[in-house]
């Protein structure tokens, strides 16, 4: 009962006690006076009844760390057993064994023990991505690079993530970090070329792709990026050079053959163009662009073939010698 409602009741009780303590002639007996004195203690009793219970003590060791709402406050699991290296190592082991869910629990405990560990943030991000919680994984990767900009694996993850999503502005920072801290890895100029392609910076993409090829001559995707960029600026012979080289590598993707077909077509090599488009369509019959290009080029080649046949027949009818070379064989 609220104090404001309790005191009127107490007052009424006191008044009643005082009246009952009086003798008919107005005098108060000793026994009645004692009863009145006991009744006078009622307000103190009432006050004790409405005082709030003392707060339950909280174990400071189990309080969340970090500002409320931050990734750190959300991810770190408070616990009584601060064994960072054990939790971190166990998390890595579970990841290697394919138990990403179990790894997450240990890595979150390791994070509580060492919240500034970029390696822990990175491993936790990888675990989240593995179990399909990519948003949480990206948050962890960003925390990793915030604590250690030289963490190139986290920077590379973020660069690919943002480029795949078409978020060019967000991709710039990790790509720049890679160019600063991981320049000699072939994946760095490759990611630079992807960023340049997204920004329609064709010549810069060609330069970056050439560097990626020089660092890793077996990296087929750099060949394709160079060929695609060359097509955008009309350097069709250069595009053919690198796209033809790509056809000798693996894994050969249908879109690479489609790009090669476009380059051949621009130089009026229609037969070669048809062959490239047909290979692309055979690798992926659902690749609409390649199927359409194949059918269109087939019509072009059929028309050209028909025209050539008609020309040869007309030349024979008039007795003209064909202008193409004629093979001969000398008998023994």
PEPEBEL-V728536 format. One record per backbone hydrogen bond with DSSP energy under -0.5 kcal/mol. NH is the residue of the N-H (numbers start at 1). CO is the residue of the C=O. Records with the same first field share a line. If there is no record, write none. Layout:
NH: CO ; CO
//
This chain:
5: 2
6: 2
7: 3
9: 5
10: 6
11: 7
12: 8
13: 9
14: 10
15: 11
16: 12
17: 13
18: 14
19: 15
20: 16
21: 17
22: 18 ; 19
23: 27
26: 23
29: 21
33: 29
34: 30
35: 31
36: 32
37: 33
38: 34
39: 35
40: 36
41: 38
42: 39
45: 41
46: 42
47: 43
48: 44
49: 45
50: 46
51: 47
60: 58
62: 59
63: 60
70: 67
74: 70
75: 71
76: 72
77: 108
78: 76
82: 80
83: 81
87: 83
88: 84
89: 85
90: 86
91: 87
92: 88
93: 89
94: 90
95: 91
96: 92
97: 93
98: 95
99: 94
100: 98
103: 99
104: 100
105: 101
106: 102
107: 103
108: 104
109: 105
110: 106
111: 107
112: 108
113: 109
114: 110
117: 114
118: 116
121: 117
122: 118
123: 119
124: 120
125: 121
126: 122
127: 123
128: 124
129: 125
130: 126
131: 127
132: 129
133: 128
134: 132
137: 133
138: 134
139: 135
140: 136
141: 137
142: 138
143: 139
144: 140
145: 141
146: 142
147: 143
148: 144
151: 148
152: 150
155: 151
156: 152
157: 153
158: 154
159: 155
160: 156
161: 157
162: 158
163: 159
164: 160
165: 161
166: 163
167: 162
168: 166
171: 167
172: 168 ; 169
173: 169
174: 170
175: 171
176: 172
177: 173
178: 174
179: 175
180: 176
181: 177
182: 178
185: 182
188: 185
189: 185
190: 186
191: 187
192: 188
193: 189
194: 190
195: 191
196: 192
197: 193
198: 194
199: 195
200: 197
201: 196
202: 200
205: 201
206: 202
207: 203
208: 204
209: 205
210: 206
211: 207
212: 208
213: 209
214: 210
215: 211
216: 212
219: 216
220: 218
222: 219
223: 219
224: 220
225: 221
226: 222
227: 223
228: 224
229: 225
230: 226
231: 227
232: 228
233: 229 ; 230
234: 231
235: 230
236: 234
239: 235
240: 236
241: 237
242: 238
243: 239
244: 240
245: 241
246: 242
247: 243
248: 245
249: 246
256: 253
257: 253
258: 254
259: 255
260: 256
261: 257
262: 258
263: 259
264: 260
265: 261
266: 262
267: 263 ; 264
268: 265
269: 264
270: 268
273: 269
274: 270
275: 271
276: 272
277: 273
278: 274
279: 275
280: 276
281: 277
282: 278
283: 279
284: 280
287: 284
288: 286
291: 287
292: 288
293: 289
294: 290
295: 291
296: 292
297: 293
298: 294
299: 295
300: 296
301: 297
302: 298
303: 299
304: 300
305: 301
306: 302
307: 303
308: 304
309: 305
310: 306
311: 307
312: 308
313: 309
314: 310
315: 311
316: 312
317: 313
318: 314
319: 316
320: 315
331: 329
//
